[in-house]
């Protein structure tokens, strides 16, 4: 295999690892941008129990720059909103010198202006359901098959900025209300433990999103406020 092909193959595995804010762990043999896109959609959807779509993947082997365009993560069955996360662009910078090592260093991941919908279902939220599906998919068996060839990752800097977040609950019947979501910055992910698997990386990112959402928003207060509005409207017709 040529050096360029080897770099392409390693970057393909890396793109898959970065993509999953929901805990992805893919096994990819493709070496072209289009194959990476297809692998993300196929294996990611199977893992999350929700549709994952990608518009385009662009891998630059010369400087480690990767751009993932128009990523959309849908919701598992039973949820009424259109998606869990949608983002036009994810920028990734890789330390090219680490691509052939067991631990790949990602200099930065920037997820700009994502659209996040945090939905509460009958028994759990959509983020909880996705994480549960990922855990079930990964399971305790055959770890090497689901760890992208056994690779681990250290992410020096992750930034999720300018997010537009919304929340929904059964009482809203698929409608949403805006909720605050401050910028999220994480540093040195996996450094202390000698790297994280793609699944662990995805769960760390998903958990950071959920923590920020729950810190600034309560489904109980949403239900209470909605009930008061409903009662007031009914009172107008008495």
Residue pairs with C-beta under 8 A, 6 or more apart in sequence:
1 9
4 61
5 31
6 99
6 100
7 61
7 96
7 99
8 31
8 32
8 59
8 61
9 29
9 30
9 31
10 99
10 100
10 104
11 59
11 61
11 64
11 66
11 94
11 99
12 28
12 30
12 31
12 35
12 36
12 39
12 59
13 26
13 28
13 148
13 149
13 151
14 66
14 92
14 94
14 99
14 104
14 106
14 151
14 153
15 36
15 40
15 57
15 59
15 66
15 68
15 92
16 24
16 26
16 28
16 36
16 39
16 40
16 43
16 44
16 148
16 198
17 24
17 25
17 26
17 148
17 151
17 153
17 198
17 201
17 202
18 66
18 68
18 90
18 92
18 106
18 109
18 201
19 40
19 44
19 54
19 68
19 71
19 90
20 26
20 44
20 47
20 48
20 134
20 198
20 199
20 201
20 202
21 73
21 85
21 111
21 202
21 205
21 206
21 209
22 47
22 48
22 50
22 73
22 84
22 85
22 127
22 130
22 131
22 134
22 202
22 203
22 206
23 47
23 48
23 130
23 131
23 134
23 135
23 138
23 199
23 200
23 201
23 202
23 203
23 206
24 40
24 43
24 44
24 47
24 48
24 134
24 198
24 199
24 202
25 47
25 134
25 137
25 138
25 146
25 147
25 148
25 197
25 198
25 199
25 202
26 39
26 40
26 43
26 44
26 47
26 146
26 148
26 198
27 43
27 145
27 146
27 148
27 149
28 35
28 36
28 39
28 43
28 148
30 36
30 38
30 39
33 56
33 57
33 58
33 59
34 57
36 57
36 59
37 54
37 56
37 57
40 52
40 54
40 57
41 52
41 53
41 54
44 52
44 73
45 51
45 52
46 137
47 133
47 134
47 137
47 138
48 73
48 76
48 130
48 133
48 134
49 76
49 77
49 129
49 130
49 133
49 137
50 73
50 74
50 75
50 76
50 84
50 130
50 133
51 72
51 73
51 74
52 71
52 72
52 73
52 74
53 70
53 71
53 72
53 74
54 68
54 69
54 70
54 71
54 72
55 69
55 70
55 71
56 67
56 68
56 69
56 70
57 66
57 67
57 68
57 69
58 66
58 67
58 68
58 69
59 66
60 66
61 96
63 96
64 93
64 94
64 95
64 96
64 107
65 91
65 92
65 93
65 94
66 91
66 92
66 93
66 94
67 89
67 90
67 91
67 92
68 89
68 90
68 92
69 88
69 89
70 87
70 88
70 89
71 85
71 86
71 87
71 90
72 83
72 85
72 86
73 83
73 84
73 85
73 86
73 130
74 82
74 83
74 84
75 81
75 82
75 83
75 84
75 117
75 119
75 126
75 129
76 126
76 129
76 130
76 133
78 121
78 122
78 129
79 119
79 121
79 126
79 129
80 119
80 168
80 173
80 174
81 117
81 119
81 126
81 166
81 168
81 174
81 176
82 117
83 115
83 117
84 116
84 117
84 119
84 126
84 127
84 130
85 114
85 115
85 116
85 117
86 114
86 115
87 111
87 112
87 113
87 114
87 115
88 112
88 113
89 112
90 109
90 110
90 111
90 112
91 108
91 109
91 110
91 112
92 106
92 108
92 109
92 110
93 106
93 107
93 108
94 104
94 105
94 106
94 107
95 104
95 105
95 106
95 107
98 104
98 105
102 150
102 151
102 152
102 195
103 151
103 152
103 153
103 154
103 194
103 195
104 151
104 152
104 153
104 154
105 153
105 154
105 156
106 153
106 154
106 155
106 156
107 156
107 157
108 155
108 156
108 157
108 158
108 159
109 155
109 157
109 158
109 159
110 159
110 161
111 158
111 159
111 160
111 161
112 161
112 162
113 161
113 162
113 163
113 164
114 160
114 163
114 164
115 163
115 164
115 165
115 166
116 163
116 164
116 165
116 166
116 181
116 209
116 213
117 126
117 165
117 166
117 167
117 168
117 176
118 125
118 126
118 127
118 165
118 166
118 167
118 168
118 179
118 210
118 213
118 217
119 125
119 126
119 167
119 168
119 169
120 167
120 168
120 169
120 170
120 219
121 129
121 170
122 170
124 132
125 210
127 206
127 209
127 210
127 213
130 206
131 203
131 206
131 207
134 199
134 202
134 203
137 146
138 146
138 199
144 150
146 199
147 197
147 198
147 199
148 198
151 198
152 190
152 194
152 195
152 196
152 197
153 189
153 190
153 195
153 196
153 197
153 198
153 201
154 188
154 189
154 190
154 191
154 195
154 196
155 186
155 188
155 189
155 190
155 201
156 187
156 188
156 191
157 185
157 186
157 187
158 184
158 185
158 186
158 187
158 189
158 205
159 183
159 184
159 185
160 183
160 184
160 185
160 205
160 208
160 209
161 183
161 184
162 183
163 181
163 183
163 184
164 178
164 181
165 178
165 179
165 180
165 181
165 213
166 176
166 177
166 178
166 179
167 176
167 177
167 179
167 213
167 217
167 219
167 222
168 174
168 175
168 176
168 177
169 219
169 222
169 223
169 226
171 222
171 223
171 226
171 227
172 222
172 226
177 222
179 213
179 216
179 217
180 216
180 217
181 209
181 212
181 213
181 216
182 212
182 216
184 208
184 209
184 212
186 204
186 205
186 208
189 196
189 201
189 204
190 196
190 200
190 201
196 204
